[in-house]
């Protein structure tokens, strides 16, 4: 094949190449707009044993909401799969959640004390809660947990 024949083949494929590049750029632009969020790893107990299981999630944050507060809210919702146990009883929510000098203060609602809905035992749930926080937030050194305004186990 001569050189003129090759240039003719490339001339025919040039519009397809341009279309592919344009589509890639548009796709990349929309992916940036819908950024998947920040990746976190959550730990839960398996529902059929005491085995520890991991779940990766991408969290989006709203303006005015701290990362730790959004993470705690997501953690309290429980696992996405039925093969894992939630940390605490369904309906458990955080009343307050803030960090001061490396200490996380979190007040959980009284639903935590019910031990219902196939959740982990309260002691196991608090240990997993602590592990989730410490694994995902390196600036947290200590966790002070409260249930309905009363101090829970020491988690230092």
Secondary structure, DSSP 8 states (H G I E B T S, - for coil): --HHHHHHHHHHHHHHHHHHHHHHHHHHHHHHHT---EEEEEEEEETTSS-EEEEEEEE---TT--HHHHHHHHHHH--SSTTEE-SS-TT--EEEEEEETTEEEEEE-GGGGG--TT---HHHHHHHHHHHHHHH-TT--EEEEEETTEEEEEE-
